[in-house]
Structure formats: C-alpha cells, structure tokens
Amino acid sequence: MVIMEDQEYILSLTKEELDSLPYDVLRWKCCCKECDRGTTVRDYGIAPLYFLNRNSRGSEKNPSKYWMNTSKIVWLCGKHYAIMKRCGFDYILLKYFNKATNPEGIVKSVNQGIEKIT
C-alpha cells in the first residue's frame, strides 16, 4: 500500500524520473459498450491514478497533465471521442451506454476498464 507522501512524491516527478521507476503497463478500455479499443497507462501503484503511457514532448514538458484519476473520468477511444465532440456527451450516454446507466453510475464503474496486459 502506498502512503500519501509516496503518492505526492510520485506525482511531482518529471517524465524522465518517472521513466526510471518500475511500473506495469495496463490497458484502459474505451467505456462505450461493445468497443474493444483503448489506450495504455502506467501503473505506479497509486490507483486510481494512472499515467498515460506517452512518449511525447507534452508528457515531458508537463507530466502532471498525463495523470488520470480513473475514479472520476472515463476513457473514450478516438472514434467515440470524435462522435462526442460532434454530437455531445449526452448523445454518447444515450447511444453507447446501457439505458439504465446514469452518469453517476458510469463514473463509479470506470475502474473496471483498467486491465493488465498479458
């Protein structure tokens, strides 16, 4: 179990420092039903916080923007994100989530989208 001081320390590290720490690579699945797309995240042992597994200038210049709290946000793949940008998040909720699921229920169930890559 990671204590709060360790979590704050990890969150304050640069991308280069994060690269030198041990981590597991996990898959964060798109939250839309029947979608098998997703992205990869790094697990540093401070769940529900995961670092987007990116090797970009943005992640080097501002690594704090790449920390994702999976208990508060959902992941949309590129296809569903484009639909959401065009039609709005309410459209995604109605068309791609089970009709019985409300936004609060979706946010509470986000962590089931994180899985270990074998």
Protein Blocks (a to p, Z undefined) as FASTA:
>chain_A
ZZfklmmmmmmpcfklmmmpccdddddddfbehiabdcddddehiacbdcdddddfklmm
mmmlmpccfklbccddfklmmmmmmnojklmmmmmmcfklcfklmmmmmmmmpccdZZ
